[in-house]
């Protein structure tokens, strides 16, 4: 009888060990994400510092007051803030185990993000059409680099989200997809916070 129990006990121990290894693996990936986020904070901090130094370096060319169209910027802000809210709802649906709700709200978030990118690209193209490019002056170099880097991050987030929706569709809600949804949601909230700084430091101060 003792001989029968031992293998089962051993098997149970191996399962527990495997679960711990999986949990540790997921924890390391979350830690890796936080390290990535710290480097991103440093990157944006450097870009904001550069922008602040160059904010008067227009080289006698167009000023932000002449170029910025605030209704479009306000629309971008509203769209991005709304997408942050919808990504939060997606996380809530995930915790409820609602796969369809999770994918649905991620789709809404991605569509809002794509709308934001569309408006930003339209703004850039309009400026280029009016003769303002990254080479116009120090100010515009800093502007296009800072705002463009944020837009690039949003685009990466969109691709990430689409890939995640496909994975959830195939494998459902499990420990891996839960971790990925949580991380992409945090990343999206981070981009929202960065945009608030962009709105304040670049646009609002530019038109004042």
N, C-alpha and C positions, 0 to 999 in steps of 0.2 A: 504493500500500500504506500509506504514511504517512498519507494522507488518511483511510483506513478506520479506522486505530488512534485517531486524534485524537478523533472523536466518542465512541468507546467510552470512552476515557480521561476525556473530559469528563463523560460520563454517570456513570462510576464516582465521579468527584470530587463530583458533585451528590448522589449517594446518600450518600456519606460525610458531606457537609455537612448533609444532612437528618437523618442519624442523630445527629450531634453536637448539632443544634438540639433534637431530641427528648430527648436525654440531659440537656441543659441545662434544658429545660422541666421534666423530672421532678425534677431536683436542686433547682430553685427551689421546687417544691411540697413536697419533703421539708423544706427550710429553713423554709418557711411553717408547716409542722406543728410544728417545734421552737420557733418563735416563739410559736405558739398555746399550746404546752405550758408555756412560761415564764410567759405571762400567767396560765395556770391555776394554776401554783405560787404566784404572787403572790396570786391570788384566794383559794385555800385557806389560804395563810399568814395573810391578813387575817382570814378567818373563824375560824381557830384562835386567833389573838391576841384577837379579840373574845370568843370562848368562854372563854378563860382569864381575862379581866378580869371576866366575868359569872358565873363558876362558883359563886359563893356567893350570887348575887342571886335567891334563890327566893321572896322577898316573903312569907315565912311559909307558902308553899304546899307542895305535894308536893315531896319531894326525889328526886334520881335513885336513891338507895338504895331508896326505896319503890316506884319506878315501873319500874326496869329489870328485865327477865327475862333473865338471862344465858344460859340454855340456847338460847333463840331467837337471841341475838346470836352465840353460838358456832357455831350451825348456819349463820347467814349468812356468818360468816367462813370456815368450812370450804368452803361452796359457792363463794364468790368466789375463794378460793385455788385450788380445783380447776379453776375455769373459766380461771384464768390458765395453769395447766399444760396444759389442753386447747388453748388458743389457741397455745401454743408447739408442740404436736404438729401443729396445722394448718399452721404456718409450715414445719415440717420436711417435711410432705407436699407443700407447694408447691414446695420446693427439689428434691424428688424428681420433680416433674412429674406428681404423682398428683392429678388434678383431682377425682376422686370422693372420695378420702381427705381432700383439703383442704375440700371442701364439707361432708363428713360431720362432721369435727371442729369446723368453724365452727358447725354446727347444734347439736352437743353444748354448745359454749361459750355459744351464745345461749340454749339451754334452761336452763343453769345460771344465767346472768345474769337470766333472767326469773324463776326461782325465788327468787333473791336479792331482786329487786324486790317480789315477792309477799309475802315474809316481812317486808320493811321497811314496806310499806304496811299490812300487818296489824298490825304493832307500833304504827304511828302511829294507826290507827283505834281500837285498843284504848285508847291513851292519851287520845284525844279523847273516847271513850265514858266514860272515868273522870274527865272534866272537866279534863284537861290539854291546853291548846292553845298556839299560838304567842304568844297574848296573856296567858297566865297570869302570867308573870314574865320578868325579863331573862334568867334561866338558860334557860328553856324556849324563849324567842325565839331565843337563840343556838343551842340544841340543834337545833330544827327547821330553822333556816336552814342550819347546817353539814351535818347528816346528810341533809337534803332536797336540798341542792345536789349532794352526792355521788351520791345516788340518781338525780337528774336526769341527771347525767353518764353513769351506767350505762345509763339509758334511751336516751340519745342514741347511745351505743355499740352498743346492741342494734339500733336502727333502721339505723345505719350498716352493721352486720354483715349484716343481712337484705338490704339493697340491694346489698351487695358479693357476696353469694352468688348473687343473680339475675344480676349482671353476669358473674361467673365462669361460671355455667351457660350464658350466651349466647356469651361471647367466649373462654372458656378461660383458661389461664394465659399471660399476656403481660407485657410490661414495665410496663404501666399497672396491671393487677390485682395484680402482684407488689408494686409500690410501695404500693398501697392495703392489701393484706393485712399488709405489714410495719408500716405506720403504725397500723392499727387494733389490731394486736397490742401495739405499744408503748403505745398509749393505754390499752389494757386492763390492762397491767402497771402503768402509772402509777396507775390507779384502785385497784388492789390495794394499792399502797404507801400511798396516801392512806387507804384503809380501815384499814390496820394502825395508823396514827396515830389515826384515829377510835376504834378499838377500845381503844387504850391511854389516850388523853387523855380521851375522853368516857365510855366505858363502864366500863373497869377502875378508873379513878380515881374515877368516880362511885359505885361500890359499895364502895370501900375505906373 
